[in-house]
Amino acid sequence: MNIIKATNENIQKIAELIYSEKSEFFDELFGNKAIDYISKALEEDIPPFIKQNMLLLTDGKEIKSVLLYATKAGFRHGYQKWFKLLGFKIIPVGSKMIYIIERILMDFSVDDLYIISLSGEMKEFLLYKFMKENRYKKIIVDTFKTSIFEKFGFQESKSVHPKMKRFSRISDYQTFTGIGWDTHPLVESRNLVIGGVDIESNMGLLGHSDADVLTHAIIDSIVGITHKKDIGVLFPENESNKDRRSIDMLEEVTKYVISSGFFPSSIDCVIISPIKLKDYREKITQNLENILNCQVSVKFKSGNNVYPESQNKGITAICISNIDKI
């Protein structure tokens, strides 16, 4: 997943996502042409629909989520553009807009930030990235969809609209650190998989799944600190997990912890292996970063004939994960 800025080329999809979060509100304001008005406002950067104040989450093919925000100054300036856009609608719609904006600004200091829209898939990750990179005193949101904000510690306050609820919280987060450790024996007639990457070798790791020792250690380092569990609890040795790809387990775990408000921020790993893996470092790292959405480092050690791994007995992985919680 990548975070990008908005352009006029992706306006329609953005407008649909913004509308989807507050459709009742926008229908009341603009009638049955709400998406059209939002699209035109985005094209012309009419406050608060300013492309510069927007983050988009994309999988490289399509936009998955949008976060649109505004500062107090952003609400105050440029509203004359609405006169041209609305035409004859300016009196009924404009009066509603002015009333709502005045209500919003009443509890909105210059050090605060207002989220206009947060919608789409993995919106939790988008909110986390925004909160971590922008240091405002307080974040304010008015929304129909309350669960994400309740889950992330937003407090309910006086509403500005009868159909919506207002939430706010101090823009802050906590950081936790988890450790994971896993060892699997090396045997013949098994494929060797490390970090979801197939390694050329005449030996592989023995285990119920694909025995991806690195991925197992990462999973333990994450779920131990976020949910006080381990990989055996989440993925028991049953038929459904037999020979399962561990990288798919990691993807499932990542979505699970993100939906709970925990976000990996960096992961550092050491692998003790008799099999040379350095040529696979870049591919392994990229594979893991694509799933975890954070920086991952992997270091390889031989054991120097001190550890059992040096005698082709197995491979061990140790990982330290830093996790942010908003």
CORVEN-V323062 format. One record per residue. N is the residue number from 1. PSI is psi in radians with two decimals (NA if undefined). OMEGA is omega as a letter, one per 40 degrees, with the letter a starting at -180 (NA if undefined). D_FIRST is the distance of its C-alpha to the first C-alpha in Angstrom with 1 decimal. Layout:
n-><N | N>
psi-><PSI | PSI>
omega-><OMEGA | OMEGA>
d_first-><D_FIRST | D_FIRST>
This chain:
n-><1 | 2 | 3 | 4 | 5 | 6 | 7 | 8 | 9 | 10 | 11 | 12 | 13 | 14 | 15 | 16 | 17 | 18 | 19 | 20 | 21 | 22 | 23 | 24 | 25 | 26 | 27 | 28 | 29 | 30 | 31 | 32 | 33 | 34 | 35 | 36 | 37 | 38 | 39 | 40 | 41 | 42 | 43 | 44 | 45 | 46 | 47 | 48 | 49 | 50 | 51 | 52 | 53 | 54 | 55 | 56 | 57 | 58 | 59 | 60 | 61 | 62 | 63 | 64 | 65 | 66 | 67 | 68 | 69 | 70 | 71 | 72 | 73 | 74 | 75 | 76 | 77 | 78 | 79 | 80 | 81 | 82 | 83 | 84 | 85 | 86 | 87 | 88 | 89 | 90 | 91 | 92 | 93 | 94 | 95 | 96 | 97 | 98 | 99 | 100 | 101 | 102 | 103 | 104 | 105 | 106 | 107 | 108 | 109 | 110 | 111 | 112 | 113 | 114 | 115 | 116 | 117 | 118 | 119 | 120 | 121 | 122 | 123 | 124 | 125 | 126 | 127 | 128 | 129 | 130 | 131 | 132 | 133 | 134 | 135 | 136 | 137 | 138 | 139 | 140 | 141 | 142 | 143 | 144 | 145 | 146 | 147 | 148 | 149 | 150 | 151 | 152 | 153 | 154 | 155 | 156 | 157 | 158 | 159 | 160 | 161 | 162 | 163 | 164 | 165 | 166 | 167 | 168 | 169 | 170 | 171 | 172 | 173 | 174 | 175 | 176 | 177 | 178 | 179 | 180 | 181 | 182 | 183 | 184 | 185 | 186 | 187 | 188 | 189 | 190 | 191 | 192 | 193 | 194 | 195 | 196 | 197 | 198 | 199 | 200 | 201 | 202 | 203 | 204 | 205 | 206 | 207 | 208 | 209 | 210 | 211 | 212 | 213 | 214 | 215 | 216 | 217 | 218 | 219 | 220 | 221 | 222 | 223 | 224 | 225 | 226 | 227 | 228 | 229 | 230 | 231 | 232 | 233 | 234 | 235 | 236 | 237 | 238 | 239 | 240 | 241 | 242 | 243 | 244 | 245 | 246 | 247 | 248 | 249 | 250 | 251 | 252 | 253 | 254 | 255 | 256 | 257 | 258 | 259 | 260 | 261 | 262 | 263 | 264 | 265 | 266 | 267 | 268 | 269 | 270 | 271 | 272 | 273 | 274 | 275 | 276 | 277 | 278 | 279 | 280 | 281 | 282 | 283 | 284 | 285 | 286 | 287 | 288 | 289 | 290 | 291 | 292 | 293 | 294 | 295 | 296 | 297 | 298 | 299 | 300 | 301 | 302 | 303 | 304 | 305 | 306 | 307 | 308 | 309 | 310 | 311 | 312 | 313 | 314 | 315 | 316 | 317 | 318 | 319 | 320 | 321 | 322 | 323 | 324 | 325 | 326>
psi-><2.42 | 2.60 | 2.19 | 2.97 | 2.83 | 2.58 | 2.95 | -0.32 | -0.44 | 0.41 | -0.77 | -0.81 | -0.69 | -0.80 | -0.70 | -0.70 | -0.76 | -0.79 | -0.68 | -0.51 | -0.62 | 0.83 | -0.72 | -0.72 | -0.83 | -0.58 | -0.70 | -0.61 | -0.82 | -0.13 | -2.67 | 0.06 | 0.51 | -0.82 | -0.64 | -0.75 | -0.70 | -0.74 | -0.80 | -0.67 | -0.67 | -0.73 | -0.67 | 0.11 | 0.90 | 2.16 | 2.46 | 0.24 | 1.23 | 2.15 | -0.60 | -0.48 | 0.85 | 2.45 | 2.38 | 2.37 | 2.19 | 2.61 | 0.22 | -0.29 | -0.77 | 2.80 | 2.23 | -0.52 | 2.73 | 2.45 | 2.08 | 2.27 | 2.94 | 2.50 | 3.01 | -0.69 | -0.63 | -0.54 | -0.57 | -0.50 | 2.48 | 0.15 | -0.21 | -0.38 | -0.44 | -0.51 | -0.79 | -0.69 | -0.73 | -0.47 | -2.16 | -0.26 | -0.08 | -0.55 | -0.98 | -0.77 | -0.77 | -0.69 | -0.66 | -0.75 | -0.78 | -0.75 | -0.82 | -0.75 | -0.72 | -0.74 | -0.71 | -0.79 | -0.33 | -0.61 | 0.75 | 1.78 | 2.99 | -0.31 | 0.03 | 2.94 | 2.49 | 2.20 | 2.02 | -0.79 | 2.47 | 1.87 | 2.88 | -3.06 | 2.55 | 0.61 | -0.42 | -0.74 | -0.69 | -0.72 | -0.75 | -0.86 | -0.68 | -0.79 | -0.60 | -0.57 | -0.16 | 2.03 | 1.52 | 2.77 | -0.80 | 2.58 | 2.31 | 2.47 | 2.46 | 2.19 | 2.77 | -0.63 | 1.77 | -0.33 | -0.74 | -0.65 | -0.64 | -0.73 | -0.58 | 0.32 | 0.29 | 2.52 | 2.39 | 2.44 | -3.00 | 2.29 | 2.68 | -0.07 | 2.40 | -0.42 | -0.10 | 2.81 | 2.56 | 2.38 | 2.65 | 2.76 | 2.75 | 2.42 | 1.59 | 2.90 | 2.86 | 2.70 | 2.30 | 2.80 | 2.27 | 2.65 | 2.47 | 2.51 | 2.32 | 2.56 | 2.38 | 2.50 | 2.57 | 2.33 | 2.87 | 2.85 | 0.49 | 2.48 | 2.53 | 2.10 | 2.19 | 2.12 | 0.54 | 0.10 | 2.30 | 2.21 | 2.32 | 2.05 | 2.62 | 0.06 | 2.66 | -3.13 | 2.42 | 2.31 | 2.98 | -0.70 | -2.57 | 0.02 | 0.61 | 1.62 | -0.64 | -0.82 | -0.65 | -0.75 | -0.69 | -0.78 | -0.82 | -0.68 | -0.49 | -0.95 | -0.38 | -0.77 | -0.44 | -0.61 | 0.14 | 0.79 | 3.06 | 3.04 | -0.53 | -0.53 | -0.77 | -0.65 | 1.35 | 2.85 | 1.24 | -3.08 | -0.61 | -0.42 | 0.07 | 2.14 | 0.35 | 2.55 | 2.14 | -0.49 | -0.53 | -0.63 | -0.74 | -0.71 | -0.72 | -0.76 | -0.74 | -0.80 | -0.66 | -0.84 | -0.61 | -0.74 | -0.34 | 0.01 | 0.23 | 2.38 | 2.00 | 2.28 | -0.47 | 2.56 | 2.25 | 2.22 | 2.62 | 2.35 | 2.23 | 2.00 | 2.41 | -0.26 | 2.26 | 2.18 | -0.04 | -0.53 | -0.22 | 0.02 | -0.88 | -0.75 | -0.73 | -0.83 | -0.81 | -0.69 | -0.78 | -0.70 | -0.59 | -0.54 | -0.76 | -0.28 | 0.64 | 3.00 | 2.34 | 2.32 | 2.48 | 2.21 | 2.52 | 2.35 | 2.58 | -0.38 | -0.22 | 0.68 | 0.34 | -0.79 | 2.73 | -0.53 | -0.53 | -0.45 | 0.50 | 0.46 | -0.39 | -3.04 | 2.38 | 2.48 | 2.37 | 2.31 | 2.46 | 2.17 | 2.29 | 2.23 | 2.23 | 2.50 | 2.22 | NA>
omega-><i | i | a | i | a | i | i | a | a | a | a | i | i | a | i | i | i | a | a | a | a | a | a | a | a | i | i | a | a | a | a | i | a | a | i | a | i | i | a | i | i | i | a | i | i | a | e | a | a | a | a | a | a | i | a | i | a | i | a | a | a | i | a | a | a | i | i | a | i | i | i | i | i | i | a | a | i | a | i | i | i | a | a | a | a | a | a | i | a | a | a | a | a | a | i | a | a | i | a | i | i | i | i | a | a | a | a | a | a | i | a | i | a | i | i | a | i | a | i | i | i | i | i | a | i | i | i | a | a | a | a | a | a | a | i | a | a | i | a | i | i | a | i | a | a | a | a | a | i | a | a | i | i | i | a | i | a | a | i | a | a | a | a | i | i | i | i | i | i | a | a | i | i | i | i | i | i | i | i | a | i | i | i | i | i | i | i | i | i | i | i | a | i | i | a | a | i | a | i | a | i | i | i | a | a | i | a | i | i | i | i | a | a | a | i | a | i | i | i | a | a | a | i | a | a | a | i | i | i | a | i | i | a | a | a | a | i | a | a | i | i | i | a | i | a | i | i | i | a | i | i | i | a | i | a | a | i | i | i | i | i | a | i | i | i | a | a | a | i | i | i | a | i | i | a | a | a | a | a | a | a | a | i | a | a | i | a | a | i | a | a | i | i | i | i | i | a | i | a | i | a | a | i | i | i | a | i | a | a | a | i | a | a | i | i | i | i | a | i | i | i | a | i | i | i | NA>
d_first-><0.0 | 3.8 | 6.9 | 9.8 | 13.4 | 15.4 | 17.9 | 20.8 | 19.2 | 16.8 | 19.3 | 20.3 | 17.1 | 16.7 | 20.3 | 20.0 | 17.3 | 19.5 | 22.5 | 21.3 | 21.2 | 24.8 | 26.4 | 29.8 | 29.9 | 29.0 | 31.4 | 34.1 | 33.5 | 33.0 | 34.4 | 33.1 | 31.5 | 29.0 | 25.9 | 28.0 | 29.0 | 25.5 | 24.4 | 27.4 | 27.0 | 23.4 | 24.8 | 27.6 | 25.9 | 28.3 | 27.9 | 26.0 | 23.7 | 22.8 | 19.8 | 19.8 | 19.4 | 16.1 | 12.4 | 10.0 | 6.6 | 5.6 | 4.7 | 7.1 | 10.0 | 10.3 | 9.8 | 9.1 | 10.5 | 12.8 | 14.7 | 18.0 | 20.5 | 24.0 | 26.4 | 30.1 | 31.0 | 28.3 | 30.1 | 33.5 | 33.3 | 33.0 | 34.1 | 36.9 | 34.4 | 34.4 | 38.1 | 37.5 | 34.6 | 36.4 | 39.9 | 42.3 | 39.7 | 39.7 | 42.5 | 41.2 | 37.5 | 38.0 | 40.2 | 37.6 | 34.9 | 37.2 | 38.2 | 34.6 | 33.6 | 36.8 | 36.0 | 32.5 | 33.9 | 36.6 | 34.4 | 32.1 | 33.0 | 31.9 | 29.9 | 27.9 | 24.8 | 24.5 | 21.4 | 22.3 | 19.5 | 16.6 | 15.6 | 13.3 | 11.0 | 9.6 | 11.7 | 12.9 | 9.9 | 10.3 | 14.0 | 13.8 | 12.1 | 14.7 | 17.5 | 17.0 | 17.0 | 19.7 | 23.1 | 25.0 | 27.9 | 26.9 | 24.3 | 25.8 | 24.6 | 26.7 | 25.2 | 26.3 | 23.5 | 24.5 | 23.0 | 19.8 | 22.0 | 24.8 | 22.6 | 21.4 | 24.9 | 25.6 | 29.3 | 30.8 | 33.2 | 35.4 | 33.8 | 34.1 | 34.1 | 35.9 | 33.0 | 30.3 | 30.0 | 29.3 | 27.4 | 27.1 | 26.4 | 26.6 | 23.5 | 23.3 | 21.7 | 23.0 | 21.9 | 23.0 | 23.3 | 23.4 | 24.9 | 24.6 | 27.1 | 27.7 | 30.2 | 30.9 | 34.0 | 34.0 | 35.9 | 36.7 | 35.5 | 32.0 | 28.8 | 27.1 | 23.4 | 21.7 | 18.1 | 17.5 | 19.3 | 22.7 | 25.3 | 28.6 | 31.4 | 34.5 | 33.7 | 30.9 | 30.2 | 32.0 | 30.4 | 29.9 | 26.3 | 25.2 | 26.2 | 23.1 | 24.5 | 21.7 | 19.2 | 22.0 | 22.7 | 19.1 | 19.3 | 22.7 | 21.8 | 19.1 | 21.1 | 24.4 | 23.7 | 21.7 | 23.8 | 26.8 | 26.3 | 25.8 | 24.4 | 27.8 | 27.8 | 24.4 | 25.0 | 28.8 | 30.6 | 31.3 | 31.2 | 27.7 | 26.3 | 28.7 | 27.0 | 23.6 | 20.6 | 19.7 | 16.1 | 15.8 | 17.6 | 15.1 | 12.2 | 14.8 | 15.8 | 12.5 | 12.2 | 15.9 | 16.0 | 13.3 | 15.4 | 18.3 | 17.3 | 16.6 | 13.7 | 13.8 | 14.3 | 15.7 | 17.2 | 20.3 | 21.9 | 25.3 | 26.4 | 30.1 | 30.8 | 33.8 | 31.6 | 30.2 | 26.4 | 25.8 | 25.1 | 22.1 | 20.6 | 18.0 | 16.8 | 16.9 | 15.0 | 12.2 | 12.1 | 12.0 | 9.6 | 6.8 | 8.0 | 9.2 | 6.8 | 10.2 | 13.0 | 14.9 | 18.4 | 20.7 | 24.4 | 27.0 | 30.6 | 33.6 | 35.7 | 38.6 | 40.8 | 40.8 | 38.3 | 38.7 | 35.5 | 37.6 | 40.0 | 37.3 | 37.4 | 33.7 | 30.4 | 29.3 | 25.9 | 25.8 | 22.7 | 22.4 | 19.4 | 19.2 | 18.0 | 17.9 | 19.3 | 19.5>
